[in-house]
Amino acid sequence: MWRRRFSTTGVTSGQLTKKKWDAVVIGGGHNGLIAAAYLARGGLSVAVLERRHIIGGAAVTEEIVPGFKFSRCSYLQSLLRPCIIRELELGKHGLKLLKRSPSSFTPCLDGRYLLLGPDQALNHSEISKFSSHDADAYPRYEKQLERFCGFMDPLLDATPPESLQGASSFNEKLSNKMSKSAFWARCLRQAASLGQKDMVDFMDLLLSPASKVLNNWFESDVLKATLATDAVIGSTASVHTPGSGYVLLHHVMGETDGERGIWSYVEGGMGSVSMAIANAAKEAGAQIFTNTEVSEVLTEDSSIVKGVLLADGRRVESSVILSNATPYRTYVELVPTNVLPEKFVGAIKNSDYSSATTKINLAVDKLPQFQCCNTNHSSPGPEHFGTIHIGAESMDEVHSACHDAENGLPSRRPVIEMTIPSSLDTTISPPGKHVINLFIQYTPYKPSDGSWEDPAYREAFAQRCFKLIDEYAPGFSSSVISYDMLTPPDLEREIGLTGGNIFHGAMGLDSLFLMRPVKGWSNYRSPLKGLYLCGSGAHPGGGVMGAPGRNAAHVVLQDLKRIQRE
């Protein structure tokens, strides 16, 4: 059985409380598993404690409908750091990536459509249907984003150059100063290599609304809207929100097998990513326990961790705790009151955990047939392989959908990113049938016209989405066998995402790098000695990237070596 395979630990729960562990990881999401793998490879005894029956967190595969394996939350792979894939030998442990080409399809109600992908000749031909100017500008746009990503890339795998926290020896102060100087010197060299023009353009991208950036590059509404969805995905922001231009970098930030900007499906669903990491962690000696919920971080004299208390009353001892939970869950709900500084807790509480994202996973009995393609075939075509953009033919449409949510209403015409992983992965659905993912915006956490707890309200919104797809692919609604729907409150309750935010907290410019999760604590440490944050709420942020887990593990190992020297 699929679920059983993903929840097997190979150890008994009785082993958990019989020893003091070198490190305990709260949460078996991909970052927690990565942290465990690196810590175990560093020689530590490590226990991963997962609340659910299955590992993976948001990178999980579940068979909700018999015969159909859903990537319930995250659904594409590109951001996972190449160094992690290489160092943990994830290919050897079962990770198989399925490249998508074409990677994007935008159908239009006027009968036209736009395909985009890694094939430059295809891109030029497709964009030329809307604008010859844009067809010529598009390669330059991608090249510029690639240069900016080259500038940012080293920052993702590095611990932010945080100021020292607490009392420090002379040697620690000297080492910290030298480390920070070296970090900023590298940044200056990289900035110099970009040149002033590119640096000014980079700052413009970081600070501007996505709409301004795209309007300066292109004239075609369809192309701009297709690219604009990258800037608002997973957020409550509009394309006109200052700073949303930064997220356009996600268009080219990731890679598959060394190819920049290539997003892929994962054979077996996104749970296969987590399973490959878990296999690497277990090979290194880490032990993983499912159905093991942590209810409290235990402290000694309110100044140092000594373990965790489980929901069933058992205690697990360790002097090092890494939390893969959200910052709010970690510091507000798991750490006892009055242990952490009031200012720190206040900053965590005041962070933005809002979400307007809903995920619907569907089992269907046939592929959608898009009217604009004028085809009728049972096997997948180019329009089925990539991300299909529904309800986003102009940036104004995206903004209108966001405006509805700002007024407390689920979007009347939602912005939908549809993917059909079974078009390339034959392991996740029965022959002739398919799995479809709908990533939907915008859906407020607390709608003003109803409640997500009301089955009729949920069903009405789902049907609104299906009928919108019907406009582009007639008969789509009738192909639905069954579906699984996760609104922001569902994502919070089932997956543990505070507010339903898929990034463990907003990814605005005020919440990145030295300010993630809050100012003064960007280096994975916390005011409570021995407690570290290793999830997406830490630098460099959300997505199935793995960098927070890897970076946090390296900080823990450095701290333990320093303690041993003392």
Solvent accessible surface area in square Angstrom, and as a share of the most:
residue,aa,sasa,rsa
1,M,184,0.82
2,W,33,0.12
3,R,92,0.34
4,R,178,0.65
5,R,115,0.42
6,F,2,0.01
7,S,29,0.19
8,T,77,0.45
9,T,22,0.13
10,G,72,0.70
11,V,38,0.22
12,T,91,0.53
13,S,64,0.41
14,G,36,0.34
15,Q,74,0.33
16,L,0,0.00
17,T,54,0.31
18,K,170,0.72
19,K,88,0.37
20,K,116,0.49
21,W,5,0.02
22,D,64,0.33
23,A,0,0.00
24,V,0,0.00
25,V,0,0.00
26,I,12,0.06
27,G,16,0.16
28,G,0,0.00
29,G,7,0.07
30,H,19,0.08
31,N,3,0.01
32,G,0,0.00
33,L,0,0.00
34,I,0,0.00
35,A,0,0.00
36,A,0,0.00
37,A,0,0.00
38,Y,15,0.06
39,L,0,0.00
40,A,7,0.05
41,R,129,0.47
42,G,45,0.43
43,G,64,0.61
44,L,33,0.16
45,S,30,0.20
46,V,0,0.00
47,A,0,0.00
48,V,0,0.00
49,L,2,0.01
50,E,12,0.05
51,R,91,0.33
52,R,31,0.11
53,H,56,0.25
54,I,1,0.00
55,I,6,0.03
56,G,0,0.00
57,G,15,0.15
58,A,32,0.25
59,A,1,0.01
60,V,0,0.00
61,T,0,0.00
62,E,2,0.01
63,E,46,0.21
64,I,61,0.31
65,V,16,0.09
66,P,114,0.72
67,G,30,0.29
68,F,8,0.03
69,K,37,0.16
70,F,0,0.00
71,S,9,0.06
72,R,11,0.04
73,C,11,0.07
74,S,25,0.16
75,Y,21,0.08
76,L,24,0.12
77,Q,1,0.00
78,S,1,0.01
79,L,12,0.06
80,L,1,0.01
81,R,17,0.06
82,P,43,0.27
83,C,14,0.08
84,I,0,0.00
85,I,46,0.23
86,R,159,0.58
87,E,51,0.23
88,L,2,0.01
89,E,86,0.39
90,L,0,0.00
91,G,50,0.48
92,K,126,0.53
93,H,25,0.11
94,G,54,0.52
95,L,16,0.08
96,K,110,0.47
97,L,32,0.16
98,L,29,0.15
99,K,86,0.36
100,R,7,0.03
101,S,62,0.40
102,P,13,0.08
103,S,27,0.18
104,S,15,0.10
105,F,1,0.00
106,T,0,0.00
107,P,2,0.01
108,C,6,0.04
109,L,96,0.48
110,D,94,0.49
111,G,42,0.40
112,R,112,0.41
113,Y,59,0.22
114,L,1,0.00
115,L,17,0.08
116,L,6,0.03
117,G,12,0.11
118,P,54,0.34
119,D,72,0.37
120,Q,93,0.41
121,A,77,0.59
122,L,48,0.24
123,N,3,0.01
124,H,82,0.36
125,S,68,0.44
126,E,16,0.07
127,I,1,0.00
128,S,46,0.30
129,K,90,0.38
130,F,38,0.16
131,S,8,0.05
132,S,81,0.52
133,H,91,0.41
134,D,0,0.00
135,A,1,0.00
136,D,79,0.41
137,A,1,0.01
138,Y,4,0.02
139,P,51,0.32
140,R,135,0.49
141,Y,0,0.00
142,E,25,0.11
143,K,121,0.51
144,Q,20,0.09
145,L,1,0.01
146,E,56,0.25
147,R,106,0.39
148,F,0,0.00
149,C,1,0.01
150,G,37,0.35
151,F,26,0.11
152,M,21,0.09
153,D,35,0.18
154,P,65,0.41
155,L,31,0.15
156,L,10,0.05
157,D,45,0.23
158,A,24,0.19
159,T,45,0.26
160,P,3,0.02
161,P,16,0.10
162,E,16,0.07
163,S,64,0.42
164,L,74,0.37
165,Q,47,0.21
166,G,71,0.68
167,A,112,0.87
168,S,30,0.19
169,S,59,0.38
170,F,153,0.64
171,N,109,0.56
172,E,38,0.17
173,K,113,0.48
174,L,83,0.41
175,S,67,0.43
176,N,33,0.17
177,K,139,0.59
178,M,125,0.56
179,S,70,0.45
180,K,54,0.23
181,S,67,0.43
182,A,48,0.37
183,F,12,0.05
184,W,109,0.38
185,A,39,0.30
186,R,109,0.40
187,C,18,0.11
188,L,126,0.63
189,R,151,0.55
190,Q,40,0.18
191,A,23,0.18
192,A,81,0.62
193,S,95,0.61
194,L,28,0.14
195,G,30,0.29
196,Q,151,0.67
197,K,152,0.65
198,D,18,0.09
199,M,45,0.20
200,V,88,0.50
201,D,41,0.21
202,F,9,0.04
203,M,87,0.39
204,D,51,0.27
205,L,5,0.03
206,L,29,0.14
207,L,105,0.52
208,S,7,0.04
209,P,28,0.18
210,A,0,0.00
211,S,7,0.05
212,K,95,0.40
213,V,11,0.06
214,L,0,0.00
215,N,78,0.40
216,N,109,0.56
217,W,53,0.19
218,F,6,0.03
219,E,108,0.48
220,S,10,0.07
221,D,82,0.42
222,V,10,0.06
223,L,1,0.01
224,K,19,0.08
225,A,0,0.00
226,T,6,0.03
227,L,3,0.01
228,A,0,0.00
229,T,4,0.02
230,D,32,0.17
231,A,2,0.02
232,V,3,0.02
233,I,42,0.21
234,G,1,0.01
235,S,32,0.21
236,T,56,0.33
237,A,25,0.19
238,S,5,0.04
239,V,0,0.00
240,H,76,0.34
241,T,51,0.29
242,P,99,0.62
243,G,15,0.14
244,S,7,0.05
245,G,0,0.00
246,Y,13,0.05
247,V,24,0.14
248,L,1,0.00
249,L,0,0.00
250,H,19,0.09
251,H,37,0.17
252,V,4,0.02
253,M,7,0.03
254,G,3,0.03
255,E,39,0.17
256,T,1,0.01
257,D,109,0.57
258,G,60,0.58
259,E,78,0.35
260,R,71,0.26
261,G,20,0.20
262,I,15,0.08
263,W,55,0.19
264,S,0,0.00
265,Y,2,0.01
266,V,5,0.03
267,E,58,0.26
268,G,6,0.06
269,G,7,0.07
270,M,2,0.01
271,G,0,0.00
272,S,12,0.08
273,V,0,0.00
274,S,0,0.00
275,M,23,0.10
276,A,1,0.01
277,I,0,0.00
278,A,0,0.00
279,N,44,0.23
280,A,5,0.04
281,A,0,0.00
282,K,60,0.25
283,E,115,0.52
284,A,34,0.26
285,G,44,0.42
286,A,4,0.03
287,Q,43,0.19
288,I,3,0.01
289,F,8,0.03
290,T,21,0.12
291,N,108,0.55
292,T,7,0.04
293,E,65,0.29
294,V,7,0.04
295,S,46,0.30
296,E,55,0.25
297,V,0,0.00
298,L,17,0.08
299,T,27,0.15
300,E,89,0.40
301,D,128,0.66
302,S,62,0.40
303,S,63,0.41
304,I,60,0.30
305,V,3,0.02
306,K,85,0.36
307,G,0,0.00
308,V,0,0.00
309,L,43,0.22
310,L,4,0.02
311,A,64,0.50
312,D,97,0.51
313,G,49,0.47
314,R,74,0.27
315,R,134,0.49
316,V,0,0.00
317,E,97,0.44
318,S,0,0.00
319,S,44,0.29
320,V,10,0.05
321,I,0,0.00
322,L,0,0.00
323,S,0,0.00
324,N,16,0.08
325,A,20,0.16
326,T,0,0.00
327,P,5,0.03
328,Y,59,0.22
329,R,69,0.25
330,T,0,0.00
331,Y,6,0.02
332,V,38,0.22
333,E,85,0.38
334,L,2,0.01
335,V,6,0.04
336,P,42,0.26
337,T,118,0.69
338,N,141,0.73
339,V,24,0.14
340,L,14,0.07
341,P,67,0.42
342,E,156,0.70
343,K,181,0.77
344,F,11,0.05
345,V,30,0.17
346,G,25,0.24
347,A,39,0.30
348,I,0,0.00
349,K,108,0.46
350,N,130,0.67
351,S,37,0.24
352,D,70,0.36
353,Y,22,0.08
354,S,51,0.33
355,S,5,0.03
356,A,3,0.03
357,T,1,0.01
358,T,0,0.00
359,K,3,0.01
360,I,0,0.00
361,N,0,0.00
362,L,0,0.00
363,A,0,0.00
364,V,0,0.00
365,D,65,0.34
366,K,101,0.43
367,L,3,0.02
368,P,5,0.03
369,Q,40,0.18
370,F,2,0.01
371,Q,120,0.53
372,C,18,0.11
373,C,24,0.14
374,N,139,0.71
375,T,59,0.35
376,N,138,0.71
377,H,58,0.26
378,S,106,0.68
379,S,70,0.45
380,P,45,0.28
381,G,7,0.07
382,P,70,0.44
383,E,9,0.04
384,H,0,0.00
385,F,42,0.17
386,G,0,0.00
387,T,9,0.05
388,I,0,0.00
389,H,11,0.05
390,I,0,0.00
391,G,2,0.02
392,A,1,0.00
393,E,32,0.14
394,S,23,0.15
395,M,16,0.07
396,D,100,0.52
397,E,54,0.24
398,V,0,0.00
399,H,59,0.26
400,S,60,0.38
401,A,2,0.02
402,C,1,0.00
403,H,86,0.38
404,D,7,0.04
405,A,18,0.14
406,E,112,0.50
407,N,89,0.46
408,G,16,0.15
409,L,60,0.30
410,P,3,0.02
411,S,0,0.00
412,R,166,0.60
413,R,96,0.35
414,P,0,0.00
415,V,9,0.05
416,I,1,0.00
417,E,14,0.06
418,M,0,0.00
419,T,0,0.00
420,I,0,0.00
421,P,12,0.07
422,S,8,0.05
423,S,12,0.08
424,L,59,0.29
425,D,2,0.01
426,T,119,0.69
427,T,68,0.40
428,I,4,0.02
429,S,17,0.11
430,P,42,0.26
431,P,132,0.83
432,G,61,0.59
433,K,74,0.32
434,H,16,0.07
435,V,0,0.00
436,I,0,0.00
437,N,1,0.00
438,L,0,0.00
439,F,12,0.05
440,I,0,0.00
441,Q,9,0.04
442,Y,1,0.00
443,T,0,0.00
444,P,17,0.11
445,Y,68,0.26
446,K,161,0.68
447,P,14,0.09
448,S,83,0.53
449,D,81,0.42
450,G,35,0.33
451,S,49,0.32
452,W,5,0.02
453,E,112,0.50
454,D,64,0.33
455,P,104,0.65
456,A,72,0.56
457,Y,36,0.14
458,R,51,0.19
459,E,75,0.34
460,A,59,0.45
461,F,3,0.01
462,A,0,0.00
463,Q,58,0.26
464,R,83,0.30
465,C,0,0.00
466,F,3,0.01
467,K,128,0.54
468,L,6,0.03
469,I,0,0.00
470,D,35,0.18
471,E,72,0.32
472,Y,6,0.02
473,A,0,0.00
474,P,75,0.47
475,G,34,0.33
476,F,4,0.01
477,S,37,0.24
478,S,89,0.57
479,S,3,0.02
480,V,33,0.19
481,I,81,0.41
482,S,43,0.28
483,Y,60,0.23
484,D,15,0.08
485,M,13,0.06
486,L,1,0.00
487,T,0,0.00
488,P,0,0.00
489,P,16,0.10
490,D,5,0.03
491,L,3,0.01
492,E,59,0.26
493,R,131,0.48
494,E,56,0.25
495,I,20,0.10
496,G,32,0.31
497,L,5,0.02
498,T,21,0.12
499,G,12,0.12
500,G,0,0.00
501,N,4,0.02
502,I,47,0.24
503,F,22,0.09
504,H,24,0.11
505,G,7,0.06
506,A,24,0.19
507,M,24,0.11
508,G,32,0.30
509,L,56,0.28
510,D,110,0.57
511,S,23,0.15
512,L,20,0.10
513,F,49,0.20
514,L,53,0.26
515,M,76,0.34
516,R,5,0.02
517,P,18,0.11
518,V,13,0.07
519,K,157,0.67
520,G,32,0.30
521,W,49,0.17
522,S,0,0.00
523,N,8,0.04
524,Y,1,0.01
525,R,69,0.25
526,S,10,0.06
527,P,39,0.25
528,L,3,0.02
529,K,119,0.51
530,G,13,0.12
531,L,1,0.01
532,Y,15,0.06
533,L,2,0.01
534,C,0,0.00
535,G,0,0.00
536,S,7,0.05
537,G,2,0.02
538,A,1,0.00
539,H,7,0.03
540,P,9,0.05
541,G,0,0.00
542,G,0,0.00
543,G,22,0.21
544,V,15,0.09
545,M,5,0.02
546,G,0,0.00
547,A,0,0.00
548,P,0,0.00
549,G,0,0.00
550,R,30,0.11
551,N,3,0.01
552,A,0,0.00
553,A,0,0.00
554,H,58,0.26
555,V,2,0.01
556,V,0,0.00
557,L,31,0.16
558,Q,104,0.46
559,D,6,0.03
560,L,39,0.19
561,K,124,0.53
562,R,74,0.27
563,I,81,0.41
564,Q,150,0.66
565,R,186,0.68
566,E,145,0.65
